[in-house]
């Protein structure tokens, strides 16, 4: 699967995130983002095919967006790619609005 096989465009970002639940949280950085997924870097990344909750700070002064469930699709050293599986409708709307902003930013 090459970089051009994605259905939606991802945008390069540097956004703080928290991966995992209350038992095991890892702070990381979102490196690119779309409505359907993202790539992150962190000290510890989960294994391929695992499922994790994810919170992303969009740095827009609003509450973090909480992705209820994301699937780990690939791992490379301290980076991983996540596909968003379960996203509450209100969070999805905020995510879409943020990505639309990124699309319009030169």
N, C-alpha and C positions, 0 to 999 in steps of 0.2 A: 504494500500500500504506500504510494508516494505522497508527497506533500500536496499534490493537486487533486487528490481523490476525496477531499472533504466536500461535504454538501454546502457548507456555509463558510464564509470568510472569517478568519480569526484576526484579532487586532492585538498588536504588541502593547502591553501595559506593564506597570509595576504596581501591583495592588497587594496590600497585606491580606493574609488569609489564615484561617485556623482550620486544620484538617483533623477529623476525628471527633469523638464524643468526650464527655466529661472525664471518663476514666483515662483516656489517653489522647491528649491534645498536642498537636505539633503546629508551631507557627511557621509560616512560609510566605512565599511571594508568588502571586499569579503572574506568569510571564506573557501569556496571551489568552484571549477570552473571546468566546462567541456565545450565542444564546444556548447552544447545545453542549458546550464543554470548555475546557481550559487546559493549559499546561502550567504546572507549578514547580517550584524548586523549594526544597526544605532539607533540614538536617537528616530527617528520617522520612522516607516515603513508603507507603504501603506496597504490598506485592501485587503483581498483575492479577486481574480477576477478582480482587477484593472489592468490597463496597464500603464507602465511608461517607459520613456527612461532611459538609464543607461550608464555612462561612467566609464570605468575601467582603472586605471593606472597600466600597467604591470611592471612598475619599470625597464624597459629595456632601458630607455633613448629615446624611441620613443614617438610619440603622443599617447594620450589615445585612447583606442578602444571605439567607440561609438555604442552601441546597440540601434537602432532606437526605437524598441518596445520590452518590456519584460512583460510577464504576471505573476502576483503574484499568486503562486499556494498554498502556505501555509504561515501562520504567527504564530509565537510563541514568546510572549513577545517582545523583541527588535530584533528579527530575522525574516527573511522571505526567502522563496525560489522562485526564478525567473526562468521562462522558456523563452529562447530567441525566439521571434516570427519573428521579422524582423531585419536582420543583412545584411548590404551592403556586396557584394562579396569580396571587398578588406579587409574589417574588418574581415570577416569570415576566410580568408586566414591567416591573422596575428594571429587570435585566435587559429586556428588549429596548426600553427607553435609553438605557445607558449605552448599549451597543449601537443604537441609532446615532447617538451623540458622537461616538467614536468614528462612525462611518462618515459623518459630516465634517469632522475635524481634519483640516489639511495636514 
